[in-house]
Amino acid sequence: MRIVQFMASEGYGGAEKVFIELSNALAAEYEVIALLLRNAIISGRFSPQVRQVVLHSNPTSNNPLLHLELYSRLKELAPDLIHTHAAKGTTLVARVNRLLGLPHLGTKHNDRRGRIFNHLRWVSAVSEKSARSVVAARGAEVRVIHNGVAAEDPGPEEKDKAFTIVAVGRLDAIKGFDILIDQVAALPFDFRLKIIGEGPEKARLEQQIRNRKLSEKVVLEGFRDDIPRLMRRAHLVVISSHQEGGPKVMIESLFHADMLIATPVGAVPEVLPDRFQARQEELAAKISQVYFEYDRYREDFAAVAAKRRPDFSLPEIVEKYRDFYRHILGQKGQSGG
């Protein structure tokens, strides 16, 4: 089976990580081609078994040259199936696929509006909430396939001395890091907050940290490749987002963190009991509660993590995609649009 995986992104975040890990895992069995935009920083993260093909046109959504190049590439590659991730790449492929008629699976990585998914024959969604946001056409199929994590074991790590909180994600307003900074400013105990990621909100968050006189307690760590290690060294992982799909940070925390609290976004309510959730304005109170009752919270989270980890192991998720691919290709005579 020849599969083209495509995500029209130049950055690197949770969805891009899913795209890379899925491509690498599938390449052990199938011929996998990763179609990339020019200047995509993820280009060096694929296994040697994944063939990388770069689109050189300006990557704006309505650039006719990009559409022409995408059409030509897909026609030349002639995949058995094309799997697109997120709305932009899915929209681009759906447009040119009107002429090509390739079997096309689109993955919706969040529960925000993404009208293109309402018009696809086959959709996967990373959470039940994401799936419910798709208004499927008659005869269309929407399957929930969660994001997965490779069950690597980086080994034991010594905890940081101060009570350490880790938050991970693109420095974007939707992640709520500004609210998290305001919340931790009210904590009645010594702590360190490490925010890991890069993005357009960096300068504003740096200024907020200075204004709050938190430079000794809150650090923007930038991009890091050792997230599992940082989670193991920390006492607590926090997700403060306004919106999510199937947050990769939550899933990684099930494998690597001692404790996690999260806003009730995306797949969070499907996975975490209420006591591990908090609205943004309640984060300081919840973090304090965790701090003062840490052993009990850690023990309870360990039980939840042990129960849910098998559902999110990468081999399990890859098998679900294989099954969906085989199902799609078995639909003889159906259009791929």
C-alpha contacts under 8 A as a table, 3 or more apart, distances in Angstrom:
res1	aa1	res2	aa2	distance
1	M	30	Y	5.50
1	M	31	E	6.16
1	M	79	P	7.87
1	M	80	D	6.20
2	R	30	Y	6.30
2	R	31	E	4.71
2	R	32	V	5.99
2	R	33	I	7.68
2	R	79	P	5.03
2	R	80	D	5.32
2	R	81	L	6.86
3	I	30	Y	7.31
3	I	31	E	6.22
3	I	32	V	4.97
3	I	33	I	6.22
3	I	79	P	5.51
3	I	80	D	6.07
3	I	81	L	5.18
3	I	82	I	5.72
3	I	83	H	7.25
4	V	32	V	5.92
4	V	33	I	4.72
4	V	34	A	5.90
4	V	35	L	6.72
4	V	79	P	6.22
4	V	81	L	6.52
4	V	82	I	4.68
4	V	83	H	6.14
5	Q	19	F	7.55
5	Q	23	S	6.86
5	Q	32	V	7.18
5	Q	33	I	6.12
5	Q	34	A	4.91
5	Q	35	L	6.08
5	Q	82	I	6.05
5	Q	83	H	4.94
5	Q	84	T	5.86
5	Q	85	H	7.85
6	F	34	A	5.99
6	F	35	L	4.91
6	F	36	L	6.55
6	F	82	I	7.55
6	F	83	H	6.35
6	F	84	T	4.77
6	F	85	H	6.33
6	F	89	G	6.49
7	M	16	E	7.57
7	M	19	F	7.35
7	M	35	L	7.25
7	M	36	L	6.77
7	M	84	T	5.85
7	M	85	H	5.05
7	M	86	A	6.81
7	M	88	K	7.72
7	M	89	G	5.17
7	M	90	T	7.80
8	A	36	L	6.77
8	A	37	L	6.11
8	A	59	P	7.77
8	A	85	H	7.87
8	A	86	A	7.98
8	A	88	K	6.00
8	A	89	G	4.56
9	S	12	Y	7.82
9	S	16	E	7.67
9	S	36	L	7.72
9	S	37	L	6.69
9	S	40	A	6.72
9	S	89	G	7.94
10	E	37	L	6.52
10	E	38	R	7.58
10	E	39	N	6.38
10	E	40	A	4.11
10	E	41	I	6.06
10	E	42	I	7.51
11	G	16	E	7.64
11	G	40	A	6.47
11	G	41	I	6.11
11	G	42	I	7.22
12	Y	15	A	7.85
12	Y	16	E	5.52
12	Y	17	K	7.07
12	Y	41	I	6.92
12	Y	42	I	6.45
12	Y	170	R	7.96
13	G	16	E	5.28
13	G	17	K	6.14
13	G	169	G	6.64
13	G	170	R	6.19
14	G	17	K	5.06
14	G	18	V	6.38
14	G	169	G	7.46
14	G	247	P	7.11
14	G	248	K	5.52
14	G	249	V	7.65
15	A	18	V	5.08
15	A	19	F	6.30
15	A	85	H	7.81
15	A	86	A	7.99
15	A	109	H	6.79
15	A	248	K	7.82
16	E	19	F	4.95
16	E	20	I	6.25
16	E	42	I	7.66
17	K	20	I	5.13
17	K	21	E	6.09
18	V	21	E	5.22
18	V	22	L	5.94
18	V	147	N	6.66
18	V	148	G	7.47
19	F	22	L	5.42
19	F	23	S	6.16
19	F	85	H	7.17
20	I	23	S	5.20
20	I	24	N	6.15
20	I	42	I	7.92
20	I	45	R	7.00
20	I	46	F	6.17
21	E	24	N	5.16
21	E	25	A	6.09
21	E	46	F	7.95
22	L	25	A	5.18
22	L	26	L	6.06
22	L	318	V	6.66
23	S	26	L	5.29
23	S	27	A	6.12
23	S	32	V	6.56
23	S	33	I	7.97
23	S	34	A	7.16
23	S	46	F	7.57
23	S	50	V	6.97
24	N	27	A	5.23
24	N	28	A	7.15
24	N	46	F	6.18
24	N	47	S	5.62
24	N	49	Q	7.32
24	N	50	V	6.43
25	A	28	A	5.83
25	A	29	E	7.97
25	A	315	P	7.96
25	A	318	V	7.16
26	L	29	E	5.70
26	L	30	Y	5.88
26	L	31	E	7.96
26	L	32	V	6.90
26	L	318	V	7.15
27	A	30	Y	5.03
27	A	31	E	5.84
27	A	32	V	5.31
27	A	49	Q	5.82
27	A	50	V	5.94
28	A	49	Q	7.28
31	E	50	V	7.49
32	V	49	Q	7.69
32	V	50	V	5.42
32	V	51	R	6.39
33	I	50	V	5.79
33	I	51	R	4.71
33	I	52	Q	5.76
33	I	53	V	6.95
34	A	50	V	6.65
34	A	51	R	6.11
34	A	52	Q	4.85
34	A	53	V	6.18
35	L	52	Q	6.07
35	L	53	V	4.94
35	L	54	V	5.95
35	L	55	L	7.24
36	L	40	A	6.54
36	L	43	S	7.45
36	L	52	Q	7.10
36	L	53	V	6.13
36	L	54	V	4.82
36	L	55	L	6.05
37	L	40	A	5.58
37	L	54	V	5.71
37	L	55	L	5.06
37	L	56	H	6.74
37	L	59	P	6.58
38	R	54	V	5.91
38	R	55	L	5.73
38	R	56	H	5.21
38	R	57	S	7.37
38	R	58	N	7.86
38	R	59	P	7.55
40	A	43	S	5.88
41	I	44	G	7.19
42	I	45	R	5.50
42	I	46	F	7.75
43	S	46	F	6.67
43	S	52	Q	7.59
46	F	49	Q	7.94
46	F	50	V	6.26
47	S	50	V	5.61
48	P	51	R	7.32
55	L	66	L	7.47
55	L	69	E	6.92
55	L	70	L	7.08
56	H	66	L	7.85
57	S	65	L	6.26
57	S	66	L	5.04
57	S	69	E	7.26
58	N	63	N	6.97
58	N	65	L	7.81
58	N	66	L	6.54
59	P	63	N	7.15
59	P	66	L	6.58
60	T	63	N	5.50
60	T	66	L	7.76
61	S	88	K	7.03
61	S	92	L	7.15
62	N	66	L	7.94
62	N	67	H	7.92
63	N	66	L	5.36
63	N	67	H	6.64
64	P	67	H	5.06
64	P	68	L	6.17
65	L	68	L	5.01
65	L	69	E	6.06
66	L	69	E	5.09
66	L	70	L	5.99
67	H	70	L	5.05
67	H	71	Y	6.05
67	H	92	L	6.85
67	H	95	R	7.96
67	H	96	V	6.65
68	L	71	Y	5.11
68	L	72	S	6.17
68	L	96	V	7.97
69	E	72	S	5.09
69	E	73	R	6.06
70	L	73	R	5.15
70	L	74	L	6.14
70	L	93	V	7.56
70	L	96	V	7.41
71	Y	74	L	5.34
71	Y	75	K	6.08
71	Y	96	V	5.58
71	Y	97	N	7.58
71	Y	100	L	7.84
72	S	75	K	5.14
72	S	76	E	6.07
73	R	76	E	5.09
73	R	77	L	6.00
74	L	77	L	5.02
74	L	78	A	5.82
74	L	79	P	7.22
75	K	78	A	5.21
75	K	100	L	7.06
79	P	82	I	6.56
79	P	102	L	7.65
80	D	102	L	7.21
80	D	103	P	6.99
80	D	329	L	7.75
81	L	102	L	6.31
81	L	103	P	4.97
81	L	104	H	5.95
81	L	105	L	7.64
81	L	325	Y	7.67
81	L	329	L	7.70
82	I	102	L	7.04
82	I	103	P	6.38
82	I	104	H	5.01
82	I	105	L	6.37
83	H	104	H	5.92
83	H	105	L	4.78
83	H	106	G	5.79
83	H	107	T	7.51
84	T	89	G	5.99
84	T	90	T	5.25
84	T	93	V	7.68
84	T	104	H	7.57
84	T	105	L	6.32
84	T	106	G	4.81
84	T	107	T	6.21
85	H	89	G	6.31
85	H	90	T	6.35
85	H	106	G	5.91
85	H	107	T	4.89
85	H	108	K	6.65
85	H	109	H	7.30
86	A	89	G	6.19
86	A	90	T	6.18
86	A	106	G	7.31
86	A	107	T	6.00
86	A	108	K	5.33
86	A	109	H	5.81
87	A	90	T	5.07
87	A	91	T	5.91
87	A	108	K	7.05
87	A	114	G	6.01
87	A	116	I	6.86
87	A	117	F	7.67
88	K	91	T	5.22
88	K	92	L	6.33
89	G	92	L	5.16
89	G	93	V	6.23
90	T	93	V	5.32
90	T	94	A	6.02
90	T	106	G	5.94
90	T	116	I	7.17
90	T	117	F	7.90
91	T	94	A	5.10
91	T	95	R	6.27
91	T	116	I	5.96
92	L	95	R	5.39
92	L	96	V	6.71
93	V	96	V	5.38
93	V	97	N	5.73
94	A	97	N	5.00
94	A	98	R	6.59
94	A	104	H	7.95
94	A	116	I	7.98
94	A	120	L	7.99
94	A	337	G	6.18
95	R	98	R	5.88
96	V	99	L	5.93
96	V	100	L	6.79
97	N	100	L	4.60
97	N	101	G	5.30
97	N	102	L	6.32
97	N	336	G	7.74
97	N	337	G	6.22
98	R	101	G	5.85
98	R	337	G	6.46
101	G	335	S	5.94
101	G	336	G	5.21
101	G	337	G	6.15
102	L	335	S	7.27
102	L	336	G	4.76
102	L	337	G	6.90
103	P	328	I	7.11
103	P	329	L	7.19
103	P	335	S	6.74
103	P	336	G	3.54
103	P	337	G	6.67
104	H	120	L	7.77
104	H	121	R	7.63
104	H	122	W	6.81
104	H	336	G	5.04
104	H	337	G	6.00
105	L	120	L	7.65
105	L	121	R	7.65
105	L	122	W	5.08
105	L	123	V	5.55
105	L	124	S	7.22
106	G	117	F	7.02
106	G	120	L	7.39
106	G	122	W	6.64
106	G	123	V	4.94
106	G	124	S	6.28
107	T	123	V	5.73
107	T	124	S	4.65
107	T	125	A	5.57
107	T	126	V	7.51
108	K	111	D	7.62
108	K	114	G	7.98
108	K	117	F	7.37
108	K	123	V	7.24
108	K	124	S	6.28
108	K	125	A	4.81
108	K	126	V	6.59
108	K	130	S	6.74
108	K	131	A	7.80
109	H	125	A	6.25
109	H	126	V	5.59
109	H	130	S	7.10
109	H	245	G	5.18
109	H	246	G	6.83
110	N	125	A	7.75
110	N	126	V	7.19
110	N	127	S	7.87
110	N	130	S	5.42
110	N	243	Q	7.73
110	N	244	E	5.67
110	N	245	G	3.66
110	N	246	G	7.08
110	N	266	G	6.96
111	D	129	K	6.16
111	D	130	S	4.18
111	D	131	A	7.54
111	D	132	R	7.88
111	D	133	S	5.63
111	D	243	Q	7.80
111	D	244	E	7.21
111	D	245	G	5.99
111	D	266	G	6.87
112	R	130	S	7.75
112	R	133	S	7.27
113	R	133	S	7.19
114	G	117	F	6.05
114	G	118	N	7.69
114	G	134	V	7.80
115	R	118	N	5.35
115	R	119	H	7.32
115	R	134	V	7.75
116	I	119	H	5.55
116	I	120	L	6.96
117	F	120	L	5.35
117	F	123	V	6.76
117	F	134	V	6.25
117	F	135	V	7.79
117	F	136	A	7.53
118	N	134	V	5.55
118	N	135	V	5.01
118	N	136	A	4.89
118	N	137	A	6.24
119	H	136	A	6.92
119	H	137	A	6.26
119	H	337	G	7.92
120	L	123	V	6.58
120	L	136	A	7.70
120	L	137	A	7.62
120	L	140	A	6.87
120	L	337	G	5.84
121	R	137	A	7.62
121	R	139	G	7.22
121	R	140	A	4.51
121	R	141	E	6.31
121	R	335	S	7.76
121	R	336	G	6.73
121	R	337	G	6.18
122	W	140	A	5.90
122	W	141	E	5.10
122	W	142	V	6.14
122	W	328	I	7.66
123	V	140	A	7.90
123	V	141	E	6.24
123	V	142	V	4.71
123	V	143	R	6.44
124	S	131	A	7.51
124	S	142	V	5.50
124	S	143	R	4.78
124	S	144	V	5.60
124	S	145	I	6.14
125	A	128	E	7.25
125	A	130	S	5.57
125	A	131	A	5.15
125	A	142	V	7.11
125	A	143	R	6.23
125	A	144	V	4.78
125	A	145	I	5.91
125	A	146	H	7.23
126	V	130	S	6.36
126	V	131	A	7.50
126	V	144	V	5.76
126	V	145	I	5.28
126	V	146	H	4.39
126	V	147	N	6.05
126	V	245	G	6.12
126	V	246	G	5.11
126	V	267	A	7.65
127	S	130	S	5.07
127	S	131	A	6.26
127	S	144	V	5.87
127	S	145	I	7.07
127	S	146	H	6.02
127	S	245	G	6.24
127	S	246	G	5.57
127	S	266	G	6.49
127	S	267	A	5.06
127	S	270	E	7.98
128	E	131	A	5.01
128	E	132	R	6.23
128	E	144	V	6.25
128	E	267	A	6.85
128	E	270	E	7.76
129	K	132	R	5.10
129	K	133	S	6.47
129	K	245	G	7.77
129	K	266	G	6.02
129	K	267	A	6.78
130	S	133	S	5.22
130	S	134	V	7.10
130	S	245	G	6.32
130	S	266	G	7.01
131	A	134	V	5.56
131	A	142	V	6.68
131	A	143	R	7.30
131	A	144	V	6.46
132	R	135	V	7.46
134	V	142	V	7.99
136	A	140	A	5.82
136	A	141	E	7.38
136	A	142	V	7.44
137	A	140	A	5.42
145	I	317	I	6.76
145	I	320	K	6.89
145	I	321	Y	7.53
146	H	246	G	6.45
146	H	312	F	6.90
146	H	317	I	6.86
147	N	246	G	6.26
147	N	247	P	7.83
147	N	248	K	6.74
147	N	251	I	7.66
147	N	312	F	6.64
147	N	314	L	7.81
147	N	317	I	6.90
148	G	248	K	7.71
148	G	251	I	7.03
148	G	312	F	4.57
148	G	313	S	5.23
148	G	314	L	4.44
148	G	315	P	7.97
148	G	316	E	7.80
148	G	317	I	5.81
149	V	248	K	7.99
149	V	251	I	6.80
149	V	252	E	6.40
149	V	312	F	6.19
149	V	313	S	5.22
149	V	314	L	4.81
150	A	313	S	6.06
150	A	314	L	5.00
150	A	315	P	7.61
151	A	255	F	7.09
151	A	313	S	6.42
151	A	314	L	7.38
154	P	228	P	7.06
154	P	229	R	6.55
156	P	232	R	7.41
157	E	229	R	6.98
157	E	232	R	5.93
157	E	233	R	5.55
158	E	232	R	7.93
158	E	233	R	5.84
159	K	232	R	7.30
159	K	233	R	4.40
159	K	234	A	6.06
159	K	235	H	7.22
160	D	163	F	7.05
160	D	164	T	6.50
160	D	233	R	5.81
160	D	234	A	6.31
160	D	235	H	7.96
161	K	164	T	7.87
162	A	190	D	6.65
162	A	191	F	5.53
162	A	192	R	6.42
163	F	190	D	6.74
163	F	191	F	4.68
163	F	192	R	6.20
163	F	234	A	7.44
163	F	235	H	6.13
164	T	191	F	5.73
164	T	192	R	4.75
164	T	193	L	5.95
164	T	194	K	7.51
164	T	234	A	4.94
164	T	235	H	5.33
164	T	236	L	6.48
165	I	191	F	7.41
165	I	192	R	6.07
165	I	193	L	4.72
165	I	194	K	6.23
165	I	234	A	5.95
165	I	235	H	6.16
165	I	236	L	4.84
165	I	237	V	5.61
165	I	238	V	6.91
166	V	193	L	5.87
166	V	194	K	4.92
166	V	195	I	6.02
166	V	196	I	7.49
166	V	230	L	7.61
166	V	231	M	6.84
166	V	234	A	6.47
166	V	236	L	6.33
166	V	237	V	4.75
166	V	238	V	6.25
167	A	193	L	7.56
167	A	194	K	6.29
167	A	195	I	4.81
167	A	196	I	6.20
167	A	237	V	5.87
167	A	238	V	5.29
167	A	239	I	6.24
167	A	240	S	7.98
168	V	195	I	5.81
168	V	196	I	4.73
168	V	197	G	6.18
168	V	239	I	7.59
168	V	249	V	6.73
169	G	175	K	7.00
169	G	195	I	7.78
169	G	196	I	6.29
169	G	197	G	5.24
169	G	198	E	7.71
169	G	249	V	7.92
170	R	175	K	7.33
170	R	196	I	7.92
170	R	197	G	5.08
170	R	198	E	5.42
170	R	199	G	5.37
171	L	175	K	7.02
171	L	177	F	7.51
171	L	197	G	6.03
171	L	198	E	5.28
171	L	199	G	4.19
171	L	200	P	6.06
171	L	201	E	5.15
171	L	202	K	6.01
172	D	175	K	5.72
172	D	176	G	7.73
172	D	199	G	5.98
172	D	200	P	6.10
172	D	201	E	5.41
173	A	176	G	5.75
173	A	177	F	7.27
173	A	178	D	7.67
173	A	201	E	6.70
174	I	241	S	5.89
174	I	242	H	5.36
174	I	243	Q	6.37
175	K	239	I	7.81
175	K	240	S	6.08
175	K	241	S	3.98
175	K	242	H	6.04
175	K	243	Q	7.30
176	G	179	I	5.33
176	G	180	L	6.38
176	G	240	S	5.21
176	G	241	S	4.80
176	G	242	H	6.05
176	G	280	Q	7.98
177	F	180	L	4.85
177	F	181	I	6.16
177	F	195	I	7.98
177	F	205	L	7.82
177	F	240	S	6.43
177	F	241	S	7.52
178	D	181	I	5.21
178	D	182	D	6.43
178	D	205	L	6.43
178	D	208	Q	7.58
179	I	182	D	5.11
179	I	183	Q	6.12
179	I	240	S	7.57
179	I	280	Q	6.93
179	I	281	E	7.85
180	L	183	Q	4.97
180	L	184	V	6.18
180	L	240	S	6.30
180	L	280	Q	7.44
180	L	283	L	7.24
181	I	184	V	5.36
181	I	185	A	6.31
181	I	209	I	7.33
181	I	218	V	7.67
182	D	185	A	5.30
182	D	186	A	7.27
182	D	212	R	7.96
183	Q	186	A	5.73
183	Q	187	L	7.35
183	Q	281	E	7.37
183	Q	283	L	6.27
183	Q	284	A	5.00
184	V	187	L	5.20
184	V	283	L	7.93
184	V	284	A	5.78
185	A	212	R	7.38
185	A	214	L	7.38
186	A	284	A	6.66
187	L	190	D	7.77
187	L	284	A	6.20
187	L	287	I	7.98
187	L	288	S	6.68
188	P	288	S	7.62
191	F	217	K	6.47
192	R	217	K	4.73
192	R	218	V	5.87
192	R	219	V	7.85
193	L	217	K	6.17
193	L	218	V	4.67
193	L	219	V	6.30
194	K	218	V	6.03
194	K	219	V	5.07
194	K	220	L	6.06
194	K	221	E	6.28
195	I	218	V	7.66
195	I	219	V	6.25
195	I	220	L	4.90
195	I	221	E	5.82
195	I	222	G	7.54
196	I	220	L	6.16
196	I	221	E	4.97
196	I	222	G	5.30
196	I	223	F	5.97
196	I	224	R	6.67
197	G	220	L	7.56
197	G	221	E	6.81
197	G	222	G	4.66
197	G	223	F	4.53
197	G	224	R	7.05
198	E	202	K	6.78
198	E	222	G	5.29
198	E	223	F	5.75
199	G	202	K	5.89
200	P	203	A	7.52
201	E	204	R	5.41
201	E	205	L	6.11
202	K	205	L	5.23
202	K	206	E	6.13
203	A	206	E	5.09
203	A	207	Q	6.27
204	R	207	Q	5.14
204	R	208	Q	6.20
205	L	208	Q	4.91
205	L	209	I	6.17
206	E	209	I	5.15
206	E	210	R	6.38
206	E	220	L	7.62
207	Q	210	R	5.10
207	Q	211	N	6.08
208	Q	211	N	5.03
208	Q	212	R	6.05
209	I	212	R	5.16
209	I	213	K	6.13
209	I	214	L	5.24
209	I	215	S	5.94
209	I	218	V	6.92
210	R	213	K	4.93
210	R	214	L	6.18
210	R	215	S	6.01
211	N	214	L	7.76
213	K	216	E	7.87
214	L	217	K	5.21
214	L	218	V	5.68
215	S	218	V	5.58
215	S	219	V	6.80
216	E	219	V	7.70
221	E	224	R	7.41
224	R	227	I	6.58
226	D	229	R	5.44
226	D	230	L	6.39
227	I	230	L	5.09
227	I	231	M	6.10
228	P	231	M	5.13
228	P	232	R	6.24
228	P	252	E	7.23
228	P	256	H	5.70
228	P	257	A	7.85
229	R	232	R	5.13
229	R	233	R	6.29
229	R	256	H	7.80
230	L	233	R	5.14
230	L	234	A	6.20
231	M	234	A	5.19
231	M	235	H	7.76
231	M	236	L	7.66
231	M	237	V	6.89
231	M	253	S	7.14
231	M	256	H	5.97
231	M	257	A	5.11
231	M	258	D	7.83
232	R	235	H	7.64
232	R	256	H	5.71
232	R	257	A	5.44
232	R	258	D	6.95
234	A	237	V	7.28
234	A	257	A	7.52
234	A	258	D	7.78
235	H	257	A	7.65
235	H	258	D	6.22
235	H	259	M	6.59
236	L	257	A	7.04
236	L	258	D	6.52
236	L	259	M	4.90
236	L	260	L	5.67
236	L	261	I	7.71
237	V	253	S	7.24
237	V	257	A	6.85
237	V	259	M	6.24
237	V	260	L	4.72
237	V	261	I	6.55
238	V	260	L	5.81
238	V	261	I	5.15
238	V	262	A	5.66
239	I	249	V	7.59
239	I	250	M	7.63
239	I	260	L	7.87
239	I	261	I	6.48
239	I	262	A	4.44
239	I	263	T	6.18
240	S	262	A	6.07
240	S	263	T	5.56
240	S	280	Q	6.28
240	S	283	L	7.99
241	S	244	E	6.69
241	S	262	A	7.92
241	S	263	T	6.37
241	S	265	V	7.18
242	H	263	T	7.58
242	H	265	V	6.95
243	Q	265	V	5.43
243	Q	266	G	6.52
244	E	247	P	5.94
244	E	265	V	5.54
244	E	266	G	4.74
244	E	267	A	7.60
245	G	265	V	7.44
245	G	266	G	4.46
245	G	267	A	6.18
246	G	250	M	7.95
246	G	266	G	5.82
246	G	267	A	5.00
246	G	268	V	7.45
247	P	250	M	5.41
247	P	251	I	6.74
247	P	266	G	7.31
247	P	267	A	7.08
247	P	268	V	7.68
248	K	251	I	5.13
248	K	252	E	6.07
249	V	252	E	5.10
249	V	253	S	6.00
250	M	253	S	5.05
250	M	254	L	6.53
250	M	260	L	7.57
250	M	268	V	7.52
251	I	254	L	5.22
251	I	255	F	6.95
251	I	309	R	7.92
251	I	312	F	6.91
252	E	255	F	5.28
252	E	256	H	6.07
252	E	257	A	7.58
253	S	256	H	4.98
253	S	257	A	4.53
253	S	258	D	7.71
253	S	259	M	7.59
253	S	260	L	6.72
254	L	257	A	6.30
254	L	305	A	4.72
254	L	306	A	7.61
254	L	308	R	7.45
254	L	309	R	6.17
255	F	305	A	6.97
255	F	309	R	6.63
257	A	260	L	6.91
258	D	298	R	5.79
258	D	301	F	7.20
258	D	302	A	6.92
259	M	297	Y	7.13
259	M	298	R	5.50
259	M	301	F	5.97
259	M	302	A	7.69
260	L	276	F	6.68
260	L	301	F	7.49
261	I	276	F	4.75
261	I	277	Q	5.39
261	I	278	A	6.97
261	I	287	I	7.99
262	A	265	V	7.85
262	A	268	V	7.15
262	A	276	F	6.58
262	A	277	Q	4.91
262	A	278	A	6.07
262	A	279	R	7.96
263	T	268	V	7.53
263	T	277	Q	5.48
263	T	278	A	5.05
263	T	279	R	5.18
263	T	280	Q	6.32
264	P	268	V	5.57
264	P	269	P	5.76
264	P	277	Q	5.94
264	P	278	A	6.75
264	P	279	R	6.82
265	V	268	V	5.57
265	V	269	P	7.06
266	G	269	P	7.33
267	A	270	E	5.17
267	A	271	V	6.54
268	V	271	V	5.33
268	V	272	L	5.75
269	P	272	L	5.52
269	P	273	P	6.91
269	P	274	D	7.41
269	P	277	Q	7.94
271	V	308	R	7.48
272	L	275	R	7.97
272	L	276	F	6.17
272	L	277	Q	7.16
272	L	304	V	7.55
273	P	276	F	5.86
273	P	277	Q	7.17
274	D	277	Q	5.20
274	D	278	A	7.93
275	R	278	A	7.80
278	A	281	E	7.96
278	A	282	E	5.70
278	A	283	L	5.91
278	A	286	K	6.71
279	R	282	E	5.22
279	R	283	L	6.50
280	Q	283	L	5.42
281	E	284	A	7.51
282	E	285	A	5.42
282	E	286	K	6.20
283	L	286	K	5.10
283	L	287	I	5.96
284	A	287	I	5.16
284	A	288	S	6.11
285	A	288	S	5.17
285	A	289	Q	6.21
286	K	289	Q	4.99
286	K	290	V	6.20
287	I	290	V	5.08
287	I	291	Y	6.16
288	S	291	Y	4.98
288	S	292	F	6.25
289	Q	292	F	5.35
289	Q	293	E	6.05
289	Q	294	Y	7.86
290	V	293	E	5.20
290	V	294	Y	5.05
290	V	297	Y	6.25
291	Y	294	Y	5.03
293	E	296	R	5.78
293	E	297	Y	6.32
294	Y	297	Y	5.17
294	Y	298	R	5.95
295	D	298	R	5.14
295	D	299	E	6.13
296	R	299	E	5.19
296	R	300	D	6.20
297	Y	300	D	5.15
297	Y	301	F	6.06
298	R	301	F	5.16
298	R	302	A	6.09
299	E	302	A	5.15
299	E	303	A	6.55
300	D	303	A	5.27
300	D	304	V	6.56
301	F	304	V	5.05
301	F	305	A	6.04
302	A	305	A	5.06
302	A	306	A	6.06
303	A	306	A	5.24
303	A	307	K	6.32
304	V	307	K	5.24
304	V	308	R	6.23
305	A	308	R	5.23
305	A	309	R	5.72
306	A	309	R	5.64
306	A	310	P	7.91
307	K	310	P	7.18
308	R	311	D	5.55
308	R	312	F	7.11
309	R	312	F	5.44
309	R	313	S	6.39
310	P	313	S	5.40
310	P	316	E	7.69
311	D	316	E	7.02
311	D	317	I	7.95
312	F	316	E	6.85
312	F	317	I	6.63
313	S	316	E	5.43
313	S	317	I	6.50
314	L	317	I	5.08
314	L	318	V	6.02
315	P	318	V	5.09
315	P	319	E	6.16
316	E	319	E	5.24
316	E	320	K	6.51
317	I	320	K	5.11
317	I	321	Y	6.51
318	V	321	Y	5.12
318	V	322	R	6.20
319	E	322	R	4.92
319	E	323	D	6.15
320	K	323	D	5.10
320	K	324	F	6.30
321	Y	324	F	5.00
321	Y	325	Y	6.07
322	R	325	Y	5.06
322	R	326	R	6.19
323	D	326	R	5.21
323	D	327	H	6.18
324	F	327	H	4.97
324	F	328	I	6.11
325	Y	328	I	5.11
325	Y	329	L	6.20
326	R	329	L	5.22
326	R	330	G	6.09
327	H	330	G	5.05
327	H	331	Q	6.68
328	I	331	Q	5.43
329	L	332	K	6.96
331	Q	334	Q	5.84
